Amino acid sequence: MQKLGAVAAVGSLSGLAGCSTLQRDDDDGNGGGGGNGGGGNGDVPEYQLVELNPPPTDLNFGEEPPERHITMVTHDASTSFFDPTIAGLHDAASQVGWSANFTGPSSGFSVEDQVSILESTVDSGPDVIATSIADPSAYDNVIERALDNDIPIVLYNTNALTRDEMRDKYGQALAYAGQDQVAAGYVCGLAMLERLPDDAGLVTPGLSDPGHDALSARADGMEMAIENEGDGIELTERLNYSDDSNEGISSVENHLTANTDVDGIMGADAYTWFIGNAIENQDMAGEVTAGGFDLTNETLDHISNDTLQYTIGQDPYSQGYIPTIQMFAYMDRGMPPKDYPTGAEVIDTENIDFATERSGGWGDLREFHGT
């Protein structure tokens, strides 16, 4: 299906979901990603208000900065998705003379387990904490306790709150490095439309965990793109598949075999490779246009083999690197961290070789840093 307006549509997404670094401060935001909404309002420009909150440190510009420690806590430490994030974290820490560690639930996505780990992290007294926020209220107490104990918080990968909501809860808007999830989902939807055959009529959006705020926001964006620019293409109900590989792949297979009129299917998470496996298992390559999110080895292999047509990258390396560098600048130079949008890469057969080469280096980089 022809989508001549795709580039222009991507460029205008700030009005939909606040993808810009400069944000209107009073916007409601969206349910995932930066959550820092950014639509224009007449002649009012978009902006991001940066509050000049002093760090809990003494600034001394005439001496070597002291070594500090940053702990980065994720909502799911069981996936290789965060290998680049860990590499970026340690790259930045080594450059500024800090120590660092990365932790999170080892058995899969769990807000409850992540909050428990954050509680223990606060008790251990690091200089800085970086965390994802995958639920709009579950993290409130532990974040408030960290801030009360002069432990600055910076966010990455997933943020379920708007800047105004954070001000109401914590008295400040915490900086976020990552995608605007609705906008990224919109790009995913556009990428699907560009690759569908001209006679396509039905597309399935899918995700592994509807309780994960960022994934739901991405699915919102995917559906929005199809509805706004799909020129008559309809959507099935969202396909919810488990993050367990056996159950997840089986759910996708069952959906495809029971809905033979589906022309395209896209996933909102790092388990997009489940879709590739299901298509491969059912010998449906070339019959269904498929894509999704993230640059796992399995997903990249499926693109190389033409089982999947594309995937959306979110720069997980910068999600580890940028928060660490920004917090060094804050703790030792007094410069408050700012939101850093990592955007949306579209990986397909045109750039798969470089994407694969780059992804193949994260393990070497982690080994170099001893993590």
Salt bridges, closest charged atoms under 4 A:
ASP25 OD1 - ARG167 NH2 2.87
ASP26 OD1 - ARG24 NH2 3.33
ASP27 OD2 - ARG24 NH1 3.22
GLU51 OE2 - ARG167 NE 2.54
ASP83 OD1 - ARG366 NH1 2.75
ASP91 OD1 - HIS369 NE2 2.69
GLU119 OE1 - ARG145 NH2 2.60
ASP123 OD1 - ARG145 NH1 2.97
ASP140 OD2 - LYS169 NZ 2.67
ASP164 OD1 - ARG167 NH1 3.16
GLU194 OE1 - ARG195 NH1 3.42
ASP220 OD1 - ARG238 NH2 2.35
GLU223 OE2 - ARG238 NE 2.73
GLU229 OE1 - LYS3 NZ 3.79
ASP332 OD1 - ARG68 NH2 2.78
ASP339 OD2 - ARG163 NH1 3.27
GLU345 OE1 - ARG358 NH2 2.94
ASP348 OD2 - ARG195 NH2 2.69
